[in-house]
Amino acid sequence: MPNSTTEDKNAKTLILYTEADTQRLAAQLAALPLTGSVWLAGDLGQVKRL
């Protein structure tokens, strides 16, 4: 079993910039026939645009 996401071939990195991005991801995840876990992590509300 991999000990980090960098070793996991199924790991995906997404960058969500807006609430609309988050809503689209939620809708896509809800439509999937998932049988395992989905882990989301991040700094919600902490993005600063330059």
Secondary structure by P-SEA (a helix, b strand, c coil): ccccccccccbbbbbbccaaaaaaaaaaaaaccccbbbbbbccccccccc
